[in-house]
Amino acid sequence: MIDKLYAFWKFSRPHTIFGTSLSVLGLYLLALGAFWRLQALLGLGLLPSLFWALAACLAANVFIVGLNQLEDIAIDRVNKPYLPLASGELSKTEGRVVVVALGAAAVSIALVQWAQSPFLLLTILLSLLIGTAYSLPPFRLKRFPLPASLCIFTVRGLVVNLGLFAHFDQVLNGVPSQVALNLPPSLWALSAFVLVMTFVIAVFKDVPDMEGDRKYQIATFTILWGAPFILRLSRGLLAAAYGMVALLGAWLPGVNSQTLVVSHLLLLAVVLFESLRVDLQHKQSVCDFYQFIWRLFYLEYLVFPLAVLVQS
């Protein structure tokens, strides 16, 4: 049983679980908007809305990454032999059961929350739809570099950010769904930054997987343009994103400018330092930098809410 649980944990792709968890928490804090509301959480019964949204999003997350693994078993035996379906720790039948059960659970939880807000269900359905088109025939958009990237940063950068914030805003502040939601500048700035970061994740994730992708004719940007170009592109996009937030942070309303500017300048320096250390001849070095980008992704969902809460 312990072995199966560990195999399921690997099947869930833990780095995506952490990313989803922190994005849900960060968007909840952005919608919360003020420290004084923290003291009223338990009394007003607001924490259950966070719990159910997190449960639905994590279930949807495992559905999406699990479906991708079910379709990529042969490729993963070359690129990621440690994954449980590729290694045989989980059978294909077990993987299918997990994917179907958690997909159904995500939709069911969101349906139950419909009375409070329709936005969670819309977020879940759009995410599952795009994730399915990414992995499954006849679309299998992951075969094509631009549509594959669009799938990833549309879900992470737009659907999740705007949909979950709208959900939490309605639940926490009682905004009727018929009324246009007042999405704050901080949310748009965070979404724009995350769009860039998820595009970097989408293009860089294929750098360690060139062997299997080439063997099974998966046309990625890495195959088309080469790993050195992808590394330079990723470095440039990340530097531009951090530099832009540091530049605009001083004028962004509703946030503490010192928190935003100083944190992003420091992170810009770290990004440049880490990117220059990558050795493309060693797969572990490439994988470490890919995980580093994910850690930057996690961190942003803490930095932006902190800047908003400090200002409030």
Residue pairs with C-beta under 8 A, 6 or more apart in sequence:
3 89
4 89
4 90
7 84
7 89
7 90
8 84
8 90
8 98
10 82
10 83
10 84
10 89
11 62
11 65
11 66
11 69
11 83
11 84
11 85
11 90
11 95
11 98
12 61
12 62
12 65
12 66
13 65
15 291
15 294
16 61
16 65
17 58
17 61
17 62
18 294
18 298
19 156
19 294
19 297
19 298
20 57
20 58
20 61
20 160
21 54
21 58
22 298
22 301
22 302
23 57
23 156
23 160
23 161
23 164
23 301
24 50
24 53
24 54
24 57
24 164
25 50
25 54
25 301
26 190
26 300
26 301
26 302
26 304
26 305
27 160
27 161
27 164
27 165
27 168
27 187
27 301
28 49
28 50
28 53
28 164
28 168
29 305
29 308
29 309
30 165
30 168
30 184
30 186
30 187
30 190
30 304
30 305
30 308
31 165
31 168
31 169
31 172
31 173
32 38
32 168
32 172
32 309
33 308
33 309
33 312
34 309
34 312
35 309
35 312
37 46
37 172
40 46
41 47
46 171
46 172
49 113
49 116
49 167
49 168
49 171
49 172
50 168
52 109
52 112
52 113
52 120
53 113
53 120
53 164
53 167
53 168
55 105
55 109
56 105
56 106
56 109
56 110
56 113
56 120
56 124
57 106
57 123
57 124
57 160
57 164
59 102
59 103
59 105
59 106
59 109
60 102
60 103
60 106
60 124
60 127
60 128
60 131
62 98
62 99
62 102
63 99
63 102
63 103
63 106
63 128
63 131
64 127
64 128
64 131
64 132
64 134
64 135
66 95
66 98
66 99
66 102
67 99
67 131
67 132
67 135
67 136
68 131
68 134
68 135
68 142
69 76
69 83
69 85
69 86
69 95
70 85
70 92
70 95
70 96
70 99
70 135
71 135
71 136
71 140
72 135
73 85
73 86
73 92
74 216
75 209
75 212
75 213
75 215
75 216
75 218
76 83
76 85
76 86
76 212
77 86
77 212
78 211
78 212
78 215
78 216
79 208
79 209
79 211
79 212
79 213
80 86
80 209
81 87
84 90
84 95
85 91
85 92
85 95
90 98
103 128
106 124
106 128
107 121
107 124
107 125
107 128
110 120
110 121
110 123
110 124
110 125
111 121
113 120
113 121
113 167
114 120
114 121
116 170
116 171
117 166
117 167
117 170
117 171
117 177
118 177
119 163
119 164
119 166
119 167
119 170
119 177
120 163
120 164
120 167
122 163
123 159
123 160
123 163
123 164
123 167
126 155
126 159
126 163
127 155
127 159
127 160
130 151
130 154
130 155
130 159
131 151
131 155
133 139
133 141
133 151
134 140
134 141
134 142
134 148
134 151
134 152
135 142
141 147
141 148
141 150
141 151
142 148
142 151
142 218
143 217
143 218
143 219
144 219
145 203
145 219
145 220
145 221
145 224
148 202
148 220
149 199
149 202
149 203
149 221
152 198
152 199
152 201
152 202
153 194
153 195
153 198
153 199
153 201
153 202
156 194
156 198
156 201
157 191
157 194
157 195
157 197
157 198
157 199
158 191
158 195
161 187
161 190
161 191
161 194
162 183
162 187
162 191
165 183
165 187
166 181
166 183
169 175
169 181
170 176
170 177
170 181
175 181
184 253
184 254
185 252
185 253
185 254
186 252
186 253
186 254
186 255
186 304
186 307
186 308
189 245
189 248
189 252
189 255
189 304
190 300
190 301
190 304
193 241
193 244
193 245
193 300
194 297
194 300
196 237
196 238
196 240
196 241
197 238
197 241
197 293
197 296
197 297
197 300
198 297
199 237
200 234
200 237
200 238
200 293
201 290
201 293
201 294
201 297
203 220
203 221
203 222
203 230
203 233
203 234
204 230
204 231
204 234
204 289
204 290
204 293
205 290
206 213
206 218
206 220
206 221
206 222
206 223
206 230
207 222
207 227
207 230
207 231
207 280
207 286
207 290
208 283
208 286
208 287
208 290
209 220
209 222
210 220
210 222
210 223
210 227
212 218
213 219
213 220
213 222
213 223
214 223
221 230
222 230
225 233
227 280
227 286
228 280
231 275
231 278
231 280
234 275
234 293
235 271
235 272
235 275
238 271
238 275
238 293
238 296
239 268
239 271
239 272
242 264
242 265
242 267
242 268
242 271
243 264
243 268
245 260
245 264
246 260
246 261
246 264
246 265
246 268
249 255
249 257
249 260
249 261
249 264
249 307
250 257
250 261
251 257
252 260
254 308
254 311
255 304
255 307
255 308
255 311
256 306
256 307
256 308
256 310
256 311
257 307
259 303
259 306
259 307
259 310
260 303
260 304
260 307
263 303
263 307
264 303
267 296
267 299
271 296
274 289
274 292
275 289
277 285
277 289
278 285
278 286
278 289
279 285
279 286
280 286
